[in-house]
């Protein structure tokens, strides 16, 4: 990898830290991220147009020696960005933008996910009873999430520049990465932050209440937040690693906190019931 980066970008290395699908590079005291581009160049350019129109600061994309955005390495497209800060984001915040969106297809994508994993579990679940049991539980959560999402009035929901995934702790290489951004409902980033912090640290209802108040979520946006909290993106991400690499550690870590998360959902429902949250029978029992 070092030879490829040096050849295409003429970067020297102080340090390089390699992770799944990306590397953090220190060169002459500056920080860069070299990562797999999992979206099309066209989608990236569309997002960048919106980001620039809203004056949103992002990690700068560095063109390679051929003036191309992407560089091929090991059969995959990579992109290099300049990271202005290397510390963790001190406080969660939403990107300052309100944009228009004509169509919301999230539940269609969720339904396809359910179908995909249902087909996969017959193979990967063999000899892993604990995995099959957890899968049935989280599929039920996903179906509840779809039901709530489909009932909301999309006309009263705000759309903003959001993140495809938010991990905790928040870090600038990820938080300001344009390839990790998408136009979606205002509740998306809030839900991903809550889930990330719940599974990697801890979060209480008071902090959630402060976020809800700061961004003045309305009733429909709160129902979307409930749906997104119930949709087990964290579990499906871990399941992907299990399917690809037979890596059990992350899935088992998620499953071990199943009761904690269920109790958090119940606490959320009780705390914010004044927002006319849609009824989910198992939560109210």
C-alpha positions as CSV (number, residue, x, y, z in Angstrom):
1,X,0.0,0.0,0.0
2,X,2.8,2.5,0.9
3,X,4.3,2.1,-2.6
4,X,0.9,2.8,-4.3
5,X,0.2,5.9,-2.1
6,X,3.7,7.2,-2.7
7,X,3.5,6.6,-6.4
8,X,0.1,8.2,-7.0
9,X,0.3,11.0,-4.4
10,X,4.0,11.6,-3.8
11,X,3.5,11.3,0.0
12,X,6.2,10.4,2.4
13,X,5.3,8.5,5.6
14,X,5.9,9.4,9.2
15,X,3.4,6.7,10.3
16,X,0.6,4.6,8.8
17,X,-2.2,2.9,10.7
18,X,-4.2,0.3,8.8
19,X,-7.8,-0.7,9.5
20,X,-10.5,-2.5,7.6
21,X,-11.0,-0.7,4.3
22,X,-9.0,2.4,5.3
23,X,-5.7,3.6,6.5
24,X,-4.7,6.7,8.4
25,X,-1.4,8.3,7.2
26,X,0.8,10.8,8.9
27,X,3.0,12.6,6.4
28,X,5.2,15.6,7.4
29,X,2.9,16.1,10.4
30,X,-0.3,16.2,8.4
31,X,-3.1,13.6,8.6
32,X,-4.6,11.8,5.6
33,X,-7.1,9.0,5.2
34,X,-6.8,6.4,2.4
35,X,-10.0,4.4,2.1
36,X,-12.2,2.2,-0.1
37,X,-14.8,4.2,-2.0
38,X,-18.0,2.2,-1.5
39,X,-20.2,4.5,-3.5
40,X,-20.0,5.6,-7.2
41,X,-18.0,8.6,-8.2
42,X,-21.2,10.2,-9.5
43,X,-22.9,9.8,-6.1
44,X,-19.9,11.3,-4.4
45,X,-19.9,14.3,-6.7
46,X,-23.6,14.8,-6.1
47,X,-23.1,14.9,-2.4
48,X,-20.1,17.2,-2.7
49,X,-22.2,19.7,-4.7
50,X,-24.8,19.8,-1.8
51,X,-22.0,20.1,0.8
52,X,-20.4,23.0,-1.0
53,X,-23.7,24.7,-1.6
54,X,-24.3,24.6,2.1
55,X,-20.7,25.6,3.0
56,X,-20.2,22.5,5.0
57,X,-16.6,21.8,5.9
58,X,-15.4,18.4,5.0
59,X,-12.1,16.4,4.6
60,X,-10.6,17.6,1.3
61,X,-10.3,15.1,-1.5
62,X,-6.8,14.8,-2.9
63,X,-6.5,14.1,-6.6
64,X,-3.9,11.5,-7.7
65,X,-1.1,12.2,-10.1
66,X,-3.5,11.5,-13.0
67,X,-5.9,14.1,-11.7
68,X,-8.4,11.4,-10.8
69,X,-10.5,11.1,-7.6
70,X,-10.1,7.4,-7.3
71,X,-7.0,5.2,-7.3
72,X,-7.2,1.4,-7.8
73,X,-5.5,-0.8,-5.3
74,X,-5.9,-4.6,-5.0
75,X,-8.9,-4.5,-7.3
76,X,-10.8,-1.8,-5.4
77,X,-11.3,2.0,-5.8
78,X,-9.7,4.1,-3.1
79,X,-9.8,7.8,-2.3
80,X,-7.4,10.0,-0.4
81,X,-8.6,12.8,1.8
82,X,-6.8,15.4,3.9
83,X,-7.9,15.3,7.6
84,X,-7.6,18.7,9.3
85,X,-8.0,17.3,12.8
86,X,-7.1,14.0,14.3
87,X,-8.8,14.2,17.7
88,X,-12.2,12.8,18.5
89,X,-15.3,15.0,18.0
90,X,-15.9,16.5,21.5
91,X,-19.7,16.8,21.2
92,X,-22.2,15.3,18.8
93,X,-23.8,17.7,16.3
94,X,-25.8,17.6,13.1
95,X,-24.3,19.1,9.9
96,X,-25.9,22.5,9.3
97,X,-28.0,21.9,6.3
98,X,-31.6,21.4,5.3
99,X,-32.2,20.0,1.9
100,X,-35.0,18.8,-0.3
101,X,-35.7,15.1,-1.1
102,X,-38.4,13.9,-3.3
103,X,-38.5,10.2,-2.4
104,X,-37.8,8.3,0.7
105,X,-37.0,4.6,-0.1
106,X,-35.4,3.6,3.3
107,X,-38.0,0.9,4.1
108,X,-37.6,-0.7,0.7
109,X,-33.9,-0.9,1.5
110,X,-34.6,-2.3,4.9
111,X,-37.0,-4.9,3.5
112,X,-34.3,-6.0,1.0
113,X,-31.8,-6.3,3.9
114,X,-34.2,-8.6,5.8
115,X,-34.7,-10.8,2.7
116,X,-30.9,-11.0,2.1
117,X,-30.1,-12.0,5.7
118,X,-33.0,-14.4,5.9
119,X,-31.5,-16.2,2.9
120,X,-28.0,-16.1,4.4
121,X,-28.9,-17.4,7.9
122,X,-29.9,-20.8,6.7
123,X,-26.2,-21.4,5.8
124,X,-24.3,-19.4,8.4
125,X,-26.6,-20.4,11.2
126,X,-25.7,-24.1,10.9
127,X,-24.3,-25.2,14.3
128,X,-24.8,-21.7,15.7
129,X,-28.0,-21.9,17.6
130,X,-27.2,-18.7,19.5
131,X,-26.9,-16.8,16.2
132,X,-30.3,-18.1,14.9
133,X,-32.1,-17.1,18.1
134,X,-30.6,-13.6,18.0
135,X,-31.4,-13.3,14.3
136,X,-35.1,-14.0,14.9
137,X,-35.2,-11.4,17.6
138,X,-33.5,-8.7,15.6
139,X,-35.5,-9.4,12.5
140,X,-38.6,-8.8,14.6
141,X,-37.1,-5.5,15.7
142,X,-36.5,-4.6,12.0
143,X,-40.1,-5.4,11.1
144,X,-41.4,-3.2,13.9
145,X,-39.1,-0.4,12.7
146,X,-40.5,-0.7,9.1
147,X,-44.1,-0.6,10.4
148,X,-43.4,2.6,12.4
149,X,-41.5,4.2,9.5
150,X,-44.2,3.5,7.0
151,X,-46.9,5.1,9.2
152,X,-45.1,8.5,9.5
153,X,-46.1,11.6,7.6
154,X,-43.0,12.3,5.5
155,X,-44.3,15.8,4.6
156,X,-43.4,17.1,8.1
157,X,-39.9,15.6,8.3
158,X,-36.7,17.5,7.7
159,X,-33.9,16.1,5.5
160,X,-30.3,17.0,6.0
161,X,-26.8,15.9,5.1
162,X,-26.3,12.8,7.3
163,X,-23.7,10.0,7.7
164,X,-24.1,6.5,6.4
165,X,-22.6,5.2,9.7
166,X,-21.5,6.9,12.9
167,X,-19.3,5.0,15.3
168,X,-18.5,6.0,18.9
169,X,-16.3,7.8,19.8
170,X,-16.9,10.2,16.9
171,X,-13.7,10.9,15.0
172,X,-12.9,13.6,12.4
173,X,-11.6,11.1,9.8
174,X,-15.1,9.5,9.7
175,X,-17.3,12.5,10.7
176,X,-16.0,14.8,8.0
177,X,-15.5,12.1,5.4
178,X,-17.6,13.1,2.3
179,X,-17.8,9.4,1.2
180,X,-19.6,8.6,4.4
181,X,-22.4,11.2,3.8
182,X,-25.9,10.9,2.5
183,X,-29.1,12.9,2.3
184,X,-31.5,11.5,4.8
185,X,-34.0,12.3,7.6
186,X,-32.8,14.5,10.5
187,X,-33.3,11.5,12.9
188,X,-30.7,9.3,11.2
189,X,-27.5,10.7,12.7
190,X,-29.1,11.1,16.1
191,X,-30.2,7.4,16.1
192,X,-26.8,6.2,14.9
193,X,-25.0,8.3,17.6
194,X,-27.3,6.9,20.3
195,X,-26.8,3.3,19.2
196,X,-23.1,3.7,18.8
197,X,-22.7,5.2,22.2
198,X,-25.0,2.7,23.8
199,X,-23.0,-0.3,22.5
200,X,-19.5,1.2,23.0
201,X,-19.9,3.3,26.1
202,X,-23.2,4.3,27.7
203,X,-25.9,6.9,27.2
204,X,-28.8,7.9,29.4
205,X,-32.2,9.4,28.6
206,X,-31.1,12.8,29.8
207,X,-28.5,13.1,27.1
208,X,-31.1,12.0,24.5
209,X,-33.6,14.5,25.8
210,X,-31.0,17.3,25.4
211,X,-30.4,16.3,21.8
212,X,-34.1,16.1,21.0
213,X,-34.6,19.6,22.6
214,X,-31.6,21.1,20.8
215,X,-32.8,20.1,17.4
216,X,-36.5,20.5,18.1
217,X,-37.7,17.2,16.7
218,X,-41.4,17.1,16.0
219,X,-43.8,14.2,16.5
220,X,-43.1,12.5,13.2
221,X,-39.4,13.0,13.5
222,X,-39.5,11.4,16.9
223,X,-41.4,8.4,15.5
224,X,-38.7,8.1,12.8
225,X,-36.1,8.3,15.6
226,X,-37.9,5.4,17.4
227,X,-38.0,3.4,14.1
228,X,-34.3,4.0,13.5
229,X,-33.4,3.1,17.0
230,X,-35.3,-0.2,16.7
231,X,-33.7,-1.0,13.3
232,X,-30.7,-3.1,14.2
233,X,-28.1,-1.6,11.9
234,X,-25.4,-2.4,14.4
235,X,-26.4,-6.1,14.5
236,X,-26.5,-6.4,10.7
237,X,-23.1,-4.7,10.3
238,X,-21.6,-7.3,12.8
239,X,-23.5,-10.1,10.9
240,X,-21.8,-9.0,7.7
241,X,-18.4,-9.6,9.3
242,X,-19.6,-13.0,10.5
243,X,-20.8,-13.9,7.0
244,X,-17.6,-12.7,5.3
245,X,-14.9,-13.7,7.8
246,X,-16.7,-16.1,10.3
247,X,-15.8,-13.5,13.0
248,X,-18.0,-14.1,16.0
249,X,-16.7,-11.6,18.5
250,X,-18.6,-8.5,17.4
251,X,-21.9,-10.3,16.9
252,X,-21.6,-12.0,20.3
253,X,-20.8,-8.6,21.9
254,X,-24.0,-7.1,20.4
255,X,-26.1,-10.1,21.4
256,X,-24.8,-9.9,25.0
257,X,-26.3,-6.4,25.3
258,X,-29.7,-7.5,24.0
259,X,-31.5,-6.9,27.3
260,X,-29.8,-3.6,27.9
261,X,-30.9,-2.3,24.5
262,X,-34.5,-3.6,24.9
263,X,-34.7,-1.7,28.3
264,X,-33.3,1.4,26.6
265,X,-36.0,1.3,24.0
266,X,-38.7,0.9,26.7
267,X,-37.2,3.9,28.6
268,X,-37.1,5.9,25.4
269,X,-40.8,5.1,24.7
270,X,-41.8,6.0,28.2
271,X,-39.8,9.3,28.3
272,X,-41.1,10.6,25.0
273,X,-44.6,9.2,24.9
274,X,-45.9,12.8,24.8
275,X,-44.7,12.9,21.2
276,X,-47.5,10.6,20.2
277,X,-45.2,7.7,19.5
278,X,-46.8,4.9,17.6
279,X,-47.8,1.9,19.8
280,X,-45.6,-1.2,19.8
281,X,-47.2,-3.9,21.9
282,X,-44.0,-5.5,23.3
283,X,-42.7,-2.2,24.5
284,X,-45.8,-1.4,26.5
285,X,-45.9,-4.8,28.2
